[in-house]
């Protein structure tokens, strides 16, 4: 199963593709969609939308895992990130790819077993679990891989639970 993880953002949207092969997790690709503040908000969002669609078309993932947003106080940031997230969801819907959402807490728990894990701990777990020589850069790409890994681990647990019932 090939999972596309997406870490949405207006300035940088990270993406990471991880394939489950038996008990192994295999890194397929990762990177970032980077926009510039000198472009209009519409141009930035259009770039995110079109590039997510291209990634879906190129890799044909079975599942998309995306970060569920939680912003307690910064509504301006929440709105901007929410727009990028919404366009990623639209691209997934158009590509007929099922979407699963995970909070940062769920991602941290799935990778480290600790909900307050530091960003560096998550990045190191991504490197270890995917057997990479270095932590993926930039951070947004590593975060997207973490979201994909979270889904694959969660999916595996759900599947095992169903088998036991």
PATIRO-253417 format. One record per residue: residue number from 1; residue in one letter; z, y, x of N, C-alpha, C, O, CB in turn. Coordinates in pm, 1 decimal. Glycine has a CB too. Layout:
N
R/NUM/a/Z/Y/X/Z/Y/X/Z/Y/X/Z/Y/X/Z/Y/X
...
REM end
This chain:
165
R/1/x/0.0/-117.7/83.8/0.0/0.0/0.0/0.0/124.4/88.6/79.1/134.2/182.4/121.5/-0.4/-95.5
R/2/x/-87.4/218.1/59.1/-98.7/342.6/133.6/-34.8/454.3/51.9/-73.3/478.7/-62.5/-247.4/375.4/166.5
R/3/x/63.1/521.6/111.7/134.1/630.4/45.0/107.9/760.2/118.5/118.1/768.1/240.9/285.5/601.7/37.7
R/4/x/73.7/862.7/40.0/55.9/998.7/90.9/181.1/1077.0/56.6/211.5/1097.9/-60.9/-72.3/1067.2/31.0
R/5/x/253.9/1120.3/158.5/370.1/1206.3/138.2/327.1/1350.9/150.6/247.8/1385.7/238.1/482.7/1173.5/239.4
R/6/x/379.7/1435.4/62.7/346.2/1577.7/65.8/474.4/1659.3/67.1/562.6/1641.3/-16.9/257.4/1617.1/-55.3
R/7/x/482.8/1749.3/164.2/591.5/1846.7/174.2/530.0/1982.1/140.1/472.7/2047.2/227.4/659.2/1846.8/319.0
R/8/x/541.0/2025.9/13.7/467.8/2144.0/-30.3/524.6/2274.6/22.7/645.3/2289.3/41.8/465.3/2148.6/-178.7
R/9/x/435.1/2367.7/45.5/472.0/2502.8/86.2/349.1/2590.8/80.1/236.7/2542.0/91.2/533.7/2504.1/228.2
R/10/x/369.7/2720.1/62.4/256.5/2811.6/55.4/201.6/2841.9/194.1/80.0/2847.1/212.5/297.0/2941.1/-14.3
R/11/x/288.5/2861.7/291.0/243.4/2888.9/427.3/197.1/2760.4/495.2/92.4/2756.7/559.8/355.7/2954.8/509.2
R/12/x/277.4/2654.8/479.1/244.8/2525.8/539.8/275.7/2414.6/439.9/387.7/2404.0/390.1/324.0/2504.6/672.6
R/13/x/176.5/2333.2/411.6/195.7/2211.9/332.2/175.3/2094.4/426.2/66.3/2074.2/479.8/96.8/2205.6/208.7
R/14/x/280.7/2017.6/445.5/269.9/1901.0/532.2/221.0/1780.5/454.8/249.1/1765.9/335.8/403.7/1870.3/597.6
R/15/x/147.3/1694.0/523.4/105.2/1568.6/461.8/121.1/1456.3/563.8/107.9/1476.7/684.5/-42.1/1577.3/410.7
R/16/x/149.6/1337.9/511.7/164.7/1221.9/599.1/127.6/1096.5/524.3/169.3/1076.5/410.2/307.9/1211.5/653.0
R/17/x/49.8/1012.7/587.6/6.7/886.7/526.5/69.1/769.5/600.5/59.6/758.3/722.7/-147.4/874.9/527.0
R/18/x/133.4/682.0/522.7/200.2/565.0/578.2/155.7/443.6/497.5/155.4/445.8/374.5/356.5/581.2/575.6
R/19/x/118.3/338.6/568.2/76.0/214.3/503.8/185.2/109.2/520.1/239.9/90.3/628.8/-58.4/163.5/563.5
R/20/x/215.6/41.8/410.5/307.4/-72.5/413.4/222.8/-196.4/439.8/134.7/-229.6/360.4/389.7/-85.9/278.2
R/21/x/249.2/-265.3/551.3/180.2/-390.2/583.2/287.6/-496.5/604.7/347.8/-506.3/711.6/87.1/-375.2/710.6
R/22/x/309.5/-575.2/500.6/419.0/-671.9/506.4/549.6/-597.1/516.6/579.3/-512.1/432.6/402.2/-769.2/625.5
R/23/x/628.6/-627.6/618.6/755.2/-558.1/639.9/740.8/-437.3/731.8/839.5/-370.1/761.7/857.1/-653.6/697.4
R/24/x/619.9/-409.4/776.4/597.3/-300.2/871.5/548.1/-174.9/801.5/473.5/-180.8/703.7/497.1/-342.4/978.2
R/25/x/591.9/-60.7/854.5/539.3/68.4/813.8/447.3/116.1/924.8/485.3/118.3/1041.8/654.0/171.8/785.3
R/26/x/325.1/154.4/886.9/224.9/193.6/985.9/182.1/337.7/961.1/140.5/373.3/850.8/102.3/98.7/981.2
R/27/x/192.8/419.7/1064.5/147.3/558.4/1057.5/-5.0/559.2/1052.7/-70.6/499.9/1138.3/200.1/641.7/1179.0
R/28/x/-60.6/625.9/953.3/-206.2/635.7/939.3/-254.3/772.7/986.0/-346.6/782.6/1067.0/-249.0/610.8/792.6
R/29/x/-191.8/877.4/934.9/-231.9/1013.3/970.3/-124.9/1110.1/923.1/-45.8/1078.5/834.2/-369.9/1049.3/908.5
R/30/x/-123.1/1227.8/983.1/-36.2/1334.0/934.6/-89.0/1466.9/986.1/-167.8/1472.4/1080.6/111.2/1311.2/979.3
R/31/x/-44.8/1571.0/923.3/-86.8/1703.2/964.5/-36.7/1807.5/867.3/52.3/1781.5/786.3/-237.6/1710.2/976.4
R/32/x/-94.9/1925.8/876.3/-52.8/2036.0/791.8/-171.8/2116.0/743.2/-272.4/2131.3/812.6/43.5/2125.8/866.1
R/33/x/-157.3/2165.8/623.4/-250.6/2262.5/568.2/-183.0/2397.6/589.5/-77.9/2425.0/531.7/-284.6/2234.2/413.7
R/34/x/-243.3/2480.7/671.9/-181.0/2607.2/709.2/-261.0/2722.4/649.8/-382.8/2730.8/664.9/-171.3/2621.1/863.4
R/35/x/-188.0/2811.4/581.1/-251.5/2931.0/527.1/-194.7/3052.0/598.8/-92.0/3043.1/666.1/-230.1/2942.2/373.3
R/36/x/-260.8/3162.6/584.5/-217.5/3283.7/653.2/-180.9/3392.5/552.0/-248.0/3407.6/449.9/-327.8/3333.8/748.6
R/37/x/-75.7/3467.2/579.8/-33.4/3573.6/488.0/-137.3/3683.6/468.6/-131.7/3757.3/370.2/93.8/3634.9/537.8
R/38/x/-231.9/3695.1/561.3/-333.3/3800.3/545.0/-431.7/3766.4/432.4/-500.5/3854.7/381.2/-409.9/3821.1/677.0
R/39/x/-438.2/3637.0/393.6/-522.3/3598.2/280.2/-449.1/3627.5/149.4/-326.3/3635.3/146.4/-560.7/3447.8/288.8
R/40/x/-524.8/3643.3/42.7/-463.9/3667.5/-88.1/-388.5/3542.2/-132.4/-418.6/3431.8/-87.2/-571.8/3707.3/-193.5
R/41/x/-291.2/3559.7/-220.3/-219.9/3442.2/-271.3/-315.3/3340.0/-333.5/-296.4/3219.4/-317.2/-115.7/3484.8/-374.4
R/42/x/-418.0/3388.3/-404.8/-514.1/3296.6/-466.8/-590.5/3217.2/-361.9/-612.4/3097.2/-378.2/-612.2/3373.8/-555.2
R/43/x/-631.2/3283.8/-254.0/-706.0/3215.7/-147.8/-618.3/3111.1/-79.7/-665.7/3002.7/-45.4/-758.1/3317.6/-43.9
R/44/x/-491.7/3143.1/-60.3/-400.5/3048.0/3.9/-382.6/2924.5/-83.3/-387.7/2811.8/-34.0/-263.8/3113.8/31.8
R/45/x/-361.7/2945.7/-212.5/-343.5/2833.1/-304.0/-471.6/2751.3/-317.9/-466.5/2628.7/-327.3/-298.3/2883.2/-441.1
R/46/x/-586.1/2818.9/-319.3/-714.0/2746.9/-328.3/-732.0/2656.8/-206.4/-779.1/2543.7/-219.0/-832.8/2846.4/-339.6
R/47/x/-694.8/2706.4/-88.9/-707.6/2625.7/33.3/-619.5/2500.1/23.5/-663.8/2390.1/56.5/-668.6/2709.7/158.8
R/48/x/-496.0/2517.2/-21.7/-406.0/2402.2/-35.4/-464.9/2299.9/-131.1/-470.5/2180.7/-100.6/-267.0/2447.2/-84.5
R/49/x/-508.4/2346.9/-246.1/-564.6/2258.3/-347.9/-685.1/2180.7/-294.8/-692.2/2058.6/-309.0/-604.8/2339.0/-471.3
R/50/x/-779.6/2252.1/-233.7/-902.2/2185.7/-185.9/-873.6/2088.2/-71.7/-934.0/1981.1/-65.2/-1004.4/2290.4/-139.8
R/51/x/-783.5/2123.9/16.6/-753.7/2033.4/128.3/-675.4/1909.6/82.4/-697.1/1800.3/134.7/-674.3/2107.8/236.4
R/52/x/-585.3/1925.6/-14.1/-516.2/1807.5/-67.0/-618.2/1716.1/-134.6/-612.8/1594.2/-118.6/-403.5/1848.5/-167.4
R/53/x/-710.5/1774.7/-209.9/-815.5/1693.2/-273.2/-898.2/1618.6/-168.0/-931.5/1501.7/-187.1/-908.0/1782.1/-359.8
R/54/x/-931.3/1685.3/-57.4/-1008.4/1621.2/49.8/-930.7/1505.7/112.7/-988.2/1401.0/142.2/-1045.4/1724.0/157.7
R/55/x/-801.6/1524.3/132.9/-718.7/1418.7/191.3/-715.2/1297.9/96.8/-726.3/1183.6/141.1/-574.2/1470.8/219.3
R/56/x/-699.9/1323.8/-32.3/-699.4/1215.0/-130.1/-833.3/1143.0/-129.7/-837.7/1020.0/-132.2/-668.1/1268.5/-270.9
R/57/x/-942.4/1218.6/-126.6/-1076.2/1157.5/-126.5/-1100.6/1077.1/1.4/-1160.0/969.4/-3.1/-1184.5/1266.0/-141.7
R/58/x/-1055.4/1129.0/113.9/-1079.9/1062.3/242.4/-999.3/933.2/257.4/-1052.9/832.1/302.9/-1046.5/1156.6/357.2
R/59/x/-871.8/935.4/219.7/-784.0/821.3/245.8/-761.0/730.2/125.0/-719.8/615.3/141.1/-652.3/871.1/294.7
R/60/x/-787.2/780.6/4.6/-771.4/702.3/-117.7/-632.9/635.3/-125.4/-624.0/512.7/-132.8/-881.7/596.0/-126.0
R/61/x/-525.2/715.3/-123.6/-391.1/656.0/-128.9/-363.4/588.5/-262.3/-419.2/626.2/-365.3/-286.0/762.3/-102.9
R/62/x/-276.2/488.0/-258.8/-234.0/419.8/-381.4/-131.0/501.7/-457.7/-124.6/497.0/-580.5/-177.0/281.9/-348.8
R/63/x/-50.1/577.0/-382.9/62.3/652.1/-438.0/71.0/785.3/-364.1/36.0/795.5/-246.5/196.5/571.6/-425.7
R/64/x/118.2/886.8/-435.5/154.0/1013.1/-371.1/302.5/1034.6/-395.2/349.9/1026.4/-508.5/68.2/1134.1/-426.3
R/65/x/374.8/1061.8/-288.8/516.7/1094.1/-296.7/531.4/1240.4/-256.6/482.5/1281.8/-151.5/603.6/999.5/-204.6
R/66/x/598.4/1317.6/-339.8/609.5/1461.3/-315.2/754.7/1504.1/-329.3/831.5/1445.5/-405.6/519.5/1541.5/-412.4
R/67/x/790.3/1606.3/-254.9/926.9/1655.2/-261.8/951.6/1725.9/-394.5/874.5/1812.6/-435.9/956.2/1749.4/-144.7
R/68/x/1060.1/1687.4/-460.0/1106.0/1757.3/-580.6/1188.2/1876.0/-532.6/1276.3/1861.0/-447.9/1190.7/1662.1/-676.8
R/69/x/1160.1/1991.2/-585.3/1221.4/2113.3/-535.3/1356.0/2141.5/-599.3/1378.9/2115.5/-717.4/1129.7/2229.3/-558.0
R/70/x/1444.0/2195.9/-516.4/1569.9/2248.0/-565.8/1601.5/2373.4/-486.2/1621.4/2367.7/-364.8/1684.8/2142.2/-554.5
R/71/x/1605.7/2485.1/-554.2/1641.9/2610.9/-491.4/1750.2/2675.2/-575.2/1726.1/2713.7/-689.7/1519.0/2704.9/-476.3
R/72/x/1868.1/2687.0/-519.6/1978.4/2743.3/-594.1/1967.5/2893.1/-616.3/1995.4/2941.3/-726.1/2104.8/2713.4/-524.5
R/73/x/1927.4/2967.2/-514.6/1932.3/3111.7/-525.7/1799.7/3181.5/-498.9/1774.0/3286.1/-558.5/2033.9/3163.9/-432.8
R/74/x/1715.7/3129.1/-413.1/1595.5/3201.0/-372.2/1478.9/3170.0/-466.3/1396.2/3083.5/-437.7/1558.2/3164.7/-227.5
R/75/x/1473.4/3240.7/-577.2/1370.3/3213.5/-677.6/1231.9/3254.3/-630.5/1132.6/3195.0/-672.9/1403.0/3285.4/-806.5
R/76/x/1223.2/3353.9/-544.1/1091.5/3394.8/-492.4/1028.6/3280.3/-412.7/911.1/3248.3/-430.8/1104.1/3522.2/-403.3
R/77/x/1106.8/3220.0/-325.7/1058.6/3106.0/-248.3/1028.4/2988.7/-340.7/927.3/2920.5/-323.9/1161.8/3065.1/-141.4
R/78/x/1115.3/2965.2/-437.6/1095.0/2854.3/-530.8/963.9/2868.8/-606.6/893.1/2770.2/-626.9/1211.3/2845.7/-629.2
R/79/x/931.1/2988.6/-647.9/806.6/3011.7/-721.9/685.3/2982.9/-633.7/591.5/2915.6/-676.6/800.9/3156.7/-774.3
R/80/x/687.3/3033.5/-511.2/573.4/3014.1/-420.0/555.1/2865.9/-386.4/443.6/2814.2/-391.0/593.6/3095.8/-290.1
R/81/x/664.2/2798.7/-352.7/655.4/2656.3/-319.6/615.1/2577.4/-443.5/538.3/2481.7/-434.2/790.4/2603.9/-263.2
R/82/x/666.3/2617.1/-558.8/631.4/2551.0/-684.3/482.7/2559.2/-714.5/425.1/2465.4/-769.5/709.7/2611.5/-798.1
R/83/x/420.4/2671.0/-679.0/276.4/2683.6/-700.4/200.1/2584.7/-612.6/107.9/2518.3/-660.0/230.0/2827.5/-671.4
R/84/x/237.5/2574.5/-486.3/171.2/2480.2/-395.1/195.8/2337.0/-442.6/106.0/2252.9/-437.2/222.6/2498.9/-248.8
R/85/x/315.0/2310.5/-488.0/349.4/2177.9/-539.2/265.7/2145.1/-663.1/213.9/2034.2/-676.6/500.0/2170.2/-572.5
R/86/x/253.6/2241.7/-752.0/175.4/2221.2/-873.6/29.9/2190.6/-845.2/-30.5/2107.4/-912.8/184.5/2342.2/-961.5
R/87/x/-26.4/2256.5/-746.5/-166.2/2229.9/-711.7/-181.7/2092.6/-647.5/-284.7/2027.5/-665.4/-219.2/2338.1/-617.1
R/88/x/-82.0/2048.1/-573.7/-85.7/1912.5/-518.0/-79.1/1810.0/-631.3/-147.4/1707.7/-627.1/31.3/1890.6/-417.7
R/89/x/3.5/1837.9/-732.5/12.1/1748.8/-848.1/-119.3/1746.0/-926.3/-160.7/1641.0/-975.5/126.7/1792.1/-940.0
R/90/x/-184.7/1862.2/-937.4/-314.9/1868.6/-1004.7/-418.0/1785.3/-929.1/-493.1/1709.3/-990.3/-362.9/2015.1/-1016.7
R/91/x/-422.1/1798.9/-797.4/-516.3/1720.9/-716.6/-489.7/1571.3/-734.3/-583.6/1492.1/-743.1/-505.8/1760.2/-566.9
R/92/x/-362.4/1532.8/-739.3/-326.6/1391.6/-761.4/-374.6/1344.9/-898.5/-430.4/1235.9/-911.2/-173.5/1371.4/-749.1
R/93/x/-353.1/1426.9/-1000.4/-395.3/1390.4/-1135.8/-546.8/1374.8/-1143.2/-596.9/1280.3/-1204.1/-348.1/1495.7/-1237.0
R/94/x/-618.8/1466.5/-1082.0/-765.1/1457.5/-1082.5/-813.9/1334.4/-1007.2/-916.0/1275.6/-1042.9/-826.1/1583.3/-1021.0
R/95/x/-740.1/1295.5/-902.3/-775.8/1176.5/-826.2/-721.3/1048.5/-888.4/-742.8/939.1/-836.3/-725.8/1189.4/-685.0
R/96/x/-650.2/1063.1/-1000.6/-591.3/949.4/-1072.2/-497.1/866.9/-983.6/-495.7/743.9/-988.3/-701.9/859.6/-1126.8
R/97/x/-418.1/939.6/-902.1/-322.1/875.5/-812.7/-182.0/897.7/-870.2/-143.5/1012.1/-894.6/-333.4/932.1/-666.1
R/98/x/-105.1/790.7/-892.3/31.4/807.0/-944.2/118.2/886.5/-846.6/102.5/876.6/-725.0/95.3/669.4/-971.5
R/99/x/208.8/964.3/-901.9/296.4/1050.0/-821.8/442.2/1012.6/-846.2/483.7/989.7/-959.8/272.7/1199.4/-855.0
R/100/x/519.0/1006.9/-738.0/662.6/987.1/-742.6/726.9/1105.4/-672.2/675.5/1155.0/-572.0/704.5/851.2/-676.9
R/101/x/839.6/1150.0/-725.7/906.0/1268.3/-670.7/1042.8/1230.7/-614.7/1114.3/1148.2/-671.7/920.3/1378.0/-778.5
R/102/x/1077.9/1292.8/-501.7/1204.9/1265.9/-435.5/1268.7/1396.0/-390.8/1201.7/1484.5/-337.6/1185.4/1171.8/-315.8
R/103/x/1398.0/1406.5/-412.6/1471.6/1524.0/-366.6/1497.1/1511.0/-216.5/1488.9/1401.1/-161.6/1605.9/1540.2/-444.8
R/104/x/1527.8/1622.0/-150.1/1564.0/1612.1/-7.7/1681.9/1517.0/15.1/1684.7/1444.7/114.7/1598.2/1750.8/47.6
R/105/x/1778.2/1516.8/-75.8/1891.8/1425.9/-63.5/1846.5/1280.0/-65.9/1893.3/1199.1/14.2/1992.6/1451.6/-175.8
R/106/x/1755.7/1246.3/-157.6/1705.1/1108.4/-166.1/1630.5/1069.1/-39.3/1641.8/955.6/6.9/1612.9/1092.4/-287.9
R/107/x/1554.4/1162.6/17.0/1480.4/1134.3/140.5/1578.1/1109.1/254.8/1562.4/1013.8/331.0/1384.8/1251.5/175.9
R/108/x/1679.0/1195.0/266.1/1778.6/1178.0/372.3/1851.6/1044.8/359.3/1871.2/974.5/458.5/1879.6/1293.1/369.6
R/109/x/1891.8/1010.2/237.6/1960.7/882.8/214.8/1871.4/763.5/247.9/1917.0/666.0/307.6/2007.6/873.6/69.9
R/110/x/1744.0/771.5/208.9/1652.0/660.1/232.7/1625.9/638.0/381.9/1606.0/524.6/425.3/1520.0/685.0/160.5
R/111/x/1625.9/745.1/459.5/1594.7/730.4/601.3/1716.3/708.8/690.1/1708.7/637.7/790.3/1521.4/850.4/648.2
R/112/x/1829.2/770.4/653.2/1945.7/762.2/741.3/2068.6/701.6/675.5/2163.0/663.6/744.7/1979.8/898.1/791.6
R/113/x/2069.0/692.0/543.3/2187.3/645.0/473.5/2292.3/753.1/456.5/2402.5/725.6/409.0/2246.4/528.9/546.4
R/114/x/2259.2/877.6/495.3/2353.1/989.2/489.7/2282.9/1109.0/427.8/2183.8/1157.9/481.9/2408.1/1024.0/631.3
R/115/x/2333.6/1156.5/314.7/2269.3/1264.8/240.5/2274.2/1401.5/304.3/2204.1/1493.2/261.5/2329.5/1274.2/109.4
R/116/x/2357.7/1416.1/407.8/2365.7/1545.8/476.3/2309.4/1537.5/619.0/2346.5/1616.0/706.2/2511.8/1594.9/480.2
R/117/x/2221.9/1443.7/640.1/2161.8/1427.2/772.8/2088.3/1554.9/813.0/2030.0/1623.6/729.2/2064.9/1305.9/774.7
R/118/x/2092.0/1584.6/940.2/2021.9/1700.7/994.8/1872.5/1672.1/1003.6/1830.1/1556.6/1008.4/2077.9/1738.2/1133.8
R/119/x/1794.2/1778.1/1005.6/1648.6/1766.5/1014.6/1607.0/1683.9/1137.5/1515.8/1601.7/1128.8/1584.4/1906.6/1020.5
R/120/x/1672.9/1705.5/1250.3/1639.3/1631.8/1373.0/1665.6/1481.8/1356.9/1591.8/1400.0/1412.0/1720.1/1686.8/1492.0
R/121/x/1769.5/1445.3/1282.4/1798.3/1303.5/1257.9/1686.2/1239.9/1175.1/1643.1/1128.0/1202.7/1934.6/1287.2/1185.4
R/122/x/1640.2/1312.2/1074.4/1531.6/1262.3/989.8/1405.6/1244.2/1074.5/1337.5/1142.1/1064.9/1504.5/1359.4/870.7
R/123/x/1375.8/1342.8/1156.2/1256.3/1336.0/1240.5/1263.3/1218.4/1338.1/1163.1/1151.0/1361.9/1238.6/1467.0/1317.7
R/124/x/1379.5/1194.7/1393.5/1394.4/1081.2/1485.2/1378.4/948.0/1412.5/1321.0/853.7/1466.8/1530.6/1086.5/1554.5
R/125/x/1429.2/940.6/1290.1/1411.7/817.8/1212.3/1264.5/794.7/1178.6/1218.2/680.6/1178.9/1495.0/823.8/1083.4
R/126/x/1191.4/900.9/1149.9/1046.7/888.3/1125.7/981.2/829.6/1249.7/901.8/736.0/1240.3/982.6/1026.6/1089.4
R/127/x/1014.4/884.7/1365.9/957.6/836.4/1492.7/991.5/689.5/1514.5/904.6/610.6/1551.4/1009.3/920.7/1611.0
R/128/x/1116.1/652.7/1492.1/1160.7/514.6/1514.2/1096.1/418.5/1415.2/1042.9/314.7/1454.7/1313.1/505.4/1503.3
R/129/x/1100.5/452.9/1286.1/1047.7/362.5/1183.7/897.7/341.0/1195.1/846.8/233.7/1162.9/1080.0/415.9/1047.0
R/130/x/826.7/444.6/1241.5/680.8/431.8/1256.1/639.8/394.2/1398.8/521.2/384.3/1430.2/612.7/562.7/1216.2
R/131/x/740.1/373.5/1484.2/715.9/334.7/1623.9/620.3/431.4/1694.3/523.5/390.8/1758.4/659.2/192.4/1629.9
R/132/x/650.9/560.8/1680.0/569.9/665.6/1741.9/631.7/704.7/1875.1/753.5/697.1/1890.8/557.7/789.2/1649.0
R/133/x/549.7/746.7/1972.0/604.6/786.9/2101.8/685.3/916.8/2093.9/779.4/936.3/2170.8/492.1/803.0/2202.5
R/134/x/648.6/1005.4/2001.3/715.5/1134.5/1986.7/734.7/1166.3/1839.3/671.2/1106.3/1752.5/634.8/1246.3/2056.1
R/135/x/822.5/1260.7/1812.5/840.7/1310.3/1676.5/713.3/1383.7/1636.2/664.4/1467.5/1711.9/966.4/1403.9/1665.8
R/136/x/658.8/1354.2/1519.0/538.2/1424.9/1474.3/562.7/1575.6/1463.9/670.0/1618.6/1421.4/491.3/1369.9/1338.5
R/137/x/466.4/1652.9/1501.4/472.4/1799.0/1495.5/357.6/1849.6/1412.2/253.5/1784.0/1409.0/468.7/1861.5/1636.9
R/138/x/369.4/1960.4/1345.4/491.5/2036.8/1326.0/588.9/1966.3/1232.1/559.4/1859.1/1179.3/458.4/2174.1/1272.0
R/139/x/705.5/2027.9/1212.1/811.5/1968.6/1131.0/764.9/1929.2/991.3/809.7/1828.7/936.2/926.7/2064.6/1120.0
R/140/x/674.6/2008.9/934.4/628.5/1981.6/797.9/554.1/1848.4/789.1/561.9/1779.9/687.1/538.0/2094.9/749.2
R/141/x/482.4/1811.3/894.4/413.2/1682.0/897.1/515.8/1568.9/904.2/501.1/1467.4/836.2/314.9/1674.3/1017.6
R/142/x/619.9/1586.3/986.8/726.5/1485.4/996.3/798.9/1472.4/862.5/834.3/1362.0/821.1/827.2/1522.3/1108.6
R/143/x/820.9/1585.4/795.0/886.9/1582.9/664.3/802.3/1506.8/562.1/855.4/1429.9/481.9/913.6/1726.2/614.9
R/144/x/672.2/1528.3/565.4/582.6/1458.2/472.6/584.2/1307.4/499.3/584.1/1227.8/405.3/438.6/1513.0/484.9
R/145/x/585.5/1268.4/625.5/595.9/1126.2/659.1/728.6/1069.4/608.0/733.7/956.7/558.6/583.6/1105.1/812.5
R/146/x/835.9/1148.3/620.1/967.2/1103.5/571.4/962.9/1079.5/420.8/1022.2/983.3/372.0/1076.5/1207.4/605.7
R/147/x/893.6/1165.6/347.0/882.3/1149.7/202.0/804.8/1021.4/169.4/841.8/947.6/78.1/812.5/1273.3/138.5
R/148/x/697.7/995.8/244.1/620.1/872.5/223.5/705.7/749.5/253.7/702.7/651.9/178.7/493.4/872.3/312.7
R/149/x/781.6/753.6/362.5/869.0/641.7/398.6/976.0/622.0/290.8/1006.6/508.8/253.3/935.4/666.3/537.1
R/150/x/1031.7/730.8/241.8/1130.9/723.6/134.1/1072.5/648.6/15.4/1137.8/561.1/-41.4/1176.7/865.4/91.4
R/151/x/950.1/682.5/-22.1/889.8/614.1/-136.6/871.6/465.2/-107.6/906.0/380.9/-190.4/754.4/678.0/-172.2
R/152/x/818.7/433.6/7.7/793.1/293.0/39.2/922.8/212.7/40.9/925.3/99.1/-6.3/721.7/280.6/174.4
R/153/x/1030.4/269.8/94.4/1159.9/201.3/93.0/1213.9/189.6/-48.8/1267.3/85.4/-86.7/1260.8/275.2/181.7
R/154/x/1200.1/295.3/-126.6/1248.3/294.3/-265.5/1167.7/196.7/-349.8/1223.2/123.8/-432.1/1240.7/435.4/-326.7
R/155/x/1037.6/195.6/-329.0/948.4/105.3/-402.5/984.5/-40.1/-372.5/990.8/-124.2/-462.2/800.2/132.8/-366.0
R/156/x/1007.7/-66.9/-245.2/1043.1/-202.8/-203.2/1174.4/-245.1/-268.9/1186.2/-358.6/-315.2/1054.6/-211.5/-48.5
R/157/x/1273.1/-155.5/-273.5/1400.9/-187.6/-336.9/1385.1/-210.1/-487.2/1444.2/-302.6/-542.9/1501.8/-76.1/-311.5
R/158/x/1304.6/-124.7/-553.2/1281.3/-142.5/-697.2/1214.7/-276.6/-724.0/1250.4/-347.4/-818.2/1194.4/-27.9/-753.2
R/159/x/1117.6/-310.3/-640.1/1044.3/-436.0/-655.4/1138.4/-555.5/-636.9/1133.3/-651.2/-714.2/927.6/-443.3/-554.0
R/160/x/1224.5/-549.8/-534.3/1319.9/-658.8/-508.6/1419.4/-671.5/-623.0/1457.6/-782.9/-658.8/1394.9/-635.4/-376.1
R/161/x/1462.0/-560.0/-681.1/1555.1/-562.4/-793.5/1491.9/-628.0/-914.5/1557.4/-705.4/-984.2/1600.9/-421.1/-828.4
R/162/x/1364.6/-598.2/-940.6/1295.1/-658.8/-1052.6/1279.5/-809.6/-1034.4/1289.6/-885.0/-1131.2/1159.1/-594.3/-1070.5
R/163/x/1255.4/-853.4/-912.7/1239.8/-995.4/-884.5/1369.9/-1069.3/-911.1/1368.2/-1180.8/-963.3/1194.8/-1017.3/-739.6
R/164/x/1483.3/-1008.1/-875.8/1614.4/-1071.3/-892.8/1655.6/-1081.7/-1038.6/1734.9/-1169.2/-1073.4/1719.1/-994.3/-816.4
R/165/x/1603.9/-994.6/-1124.9/1647.2/-991.7/-1265.7/1589.0/-1102.3/-1346.0/1616.3/-1112.7/-1465.6/1611.1/-862.1/-1329.3
REM end
